[in-house]
């Protein structure tokens, strides 16, 4: 099975701003361009899920307008971005240094801004991965966010276990740019 991890298109948020669960829309032109490029590479038969945040749903809608044969995607709250709590919409350099240091000291369990910990993000992403094969398709598309894509990469590297990153250095840095994607081969564990 192939898992297409698609990041929503670019937003109008200036660089250096912390945003996770803030429901910030994507740029309409960037969304249309991403949908056009994605439509050119996706297979005809696929299962798909989308984050509940509008920037991800916009891309799903734009893709559906290009591919009217697609059924509506499953809106999956497990694919939403990390909740940064009180840090949402702050400039990263406006987050108190002591709070950033506390997160670095307890990367897996610290809740940035009182929001969601990396452990909590991994728990829901791992649940989404376990249920990804419920659709009888060879290709599953997730329209999601950088944090979720990093969590998938971490899980595929370390397994769907209790493994947790000890430090931020253990966390994958790579994620597709807005409007881009990565396609990953997953082992097929469906019953034969």
N, C-alpha and C positions, 0 to 999 in steps of 0.2 A: 504494500500500500504506500502511496505517496501522500505526504502531508505538505500542502502549499501554505506557507506562513506568509501572509500578505500584511504589510503595514499600511495603515490608512495614509491618505495623501497629506501633503503639507498643510499646516494650519497658518493662520496669520499671527500666531504668538511669536513675539520677538525671541531671538536666541538668548539663552541664559535664564529663561523663566521655568520654574518648576511647575509642571502640570501633569497630573495623572488622571484621576477620575473627574476632573473638571470637564464639563460637557462643552468643549470648544469645537465649533464646526471646522471642517477642512475647507480649503480654498476650492471653489467650484471648478475652476479651470484645471487645477492640478488633479482633482478627482476625476474629471472627464478624461484627461490624458492617461491617468493610471488605469482606468477602466478599459480604455482602448488597447493599451499595451497588454494588459492581463487577458483580455478577450482573445488576443492573437495567439496566446500560448496555452490556455487552459483546454483540457480535453472536453469532449462533448458531455460525457457522463460523469457527474461528480456529486459528492455530498458537500454541503457547506454550512458553516456556522459563522456568526458575526458577533462581535462585542456589542453590548447595548449602547455604547457611546455614539453620539451622532456622527462623529468624524469617520467612524468605521461603517456605520449604517449607510452613510452617503455613498461610499464606494460600492457597497453591495447594491444599492438602488441603481447607481450608474451602470453597473455590470448587468443587472437585470434588464435595463432599458436596451442594452445592446444584445442581450440574449433572452428574449421573451420566453424561450422554452424552459428556462430555469424556474424551478419552484422557489418560493420564498425561503430564504435561509433560516436556520434555527438561530434565534437570538439567545446567546449563551452568556450568562453573567460571569462564568468562569473565565471568559476571554477579555474581560475588562482590564484596564491598566491599573497599576499599583495606586492605592489611595495614600497620598502624602499628607492627609489631614490638614493641619493649620499651615503647612508649607505650600499648599496649592496656590498657584498664581503668584508666589513670591519670587523675586530674583534669587537665584541660587546664592549669590553673594550677600543676600539679605537674611539668609537663614543663620541664626546664631552659631558661631564656631563651636561652642560647647555641645550643641545638639548634633552637628555633623560628626564631631569626635565621638559622641556617645553611639551613634549609628555605626561608625567604623569599628568601635570596640566590641559591638555585639551585632554584627551585620545581619545574622539570620533572624534574630528575635526583637531587635529594636523596632519600634513603630514610629517612623518618621512623622513628625508633626502630630503624633497621636493617632495616625491612620493605620495602615496595614503593614505588617512585617513581611520580610522576604519569605519566611516560613509559611505565612498565610497565603501569599501569592503562589508559592510552589505547591501547596496543598490543593488549591483549586485548579491549577494548571495540570497537575498530575491526574486529578479526577477527570478533567476534560480529555486528556490523552487516553485514559483507560476506556472512555466511552466513545472515542473517535471512530471506532469500527462498527458502530451499530448500523450505519448505513451500508447497504450492500453495493459498495462502489470501490474502485481501486484508487480513486483520488478523492481526498478530503481537503477542502479549502477553508482556512480560517482567516477572516479579515479582522485584524487585531492590532496590537500595539508592541512597541519595542520591548517593554518589560516582560510581556507574555512570551515573546519570541526568545528572549534570553533565558527565561525559565524553562522553556521547552529544550533549548540547547543544553542547559545545565542538567536537566533530567535525563536526556539521551546520553550524556557523557557519564553520569554517575548512577543512573538507574532510578527506577520508580521505587525508591526506598526512603528511609529516613535520612539519607545523606543531605547535609546542609552546608552551605558555604561558611567557612570559618571567618573569612575576611572578604572585603570587597574585591581583593585580588583574585579570589576563587570564582567570582561571578563573570560570566561571559561578557565581553565588551562589545562584540559584534552583533549588530542587528541591521536589517535592511534599512536603507534611507526611506523617508516617507514616499509612499507610492511604489515601492519596490517589494520584492518578495524573495524567498528562498524555498526550494523544493527539497524535501528530505524523504529518503526511503525509510519506511518503518517496517519492522518485522510484522508479518500477518499472523495474528493469533486467533483468527476466526476458526470455528470448527470446520473440519473438512467434510 
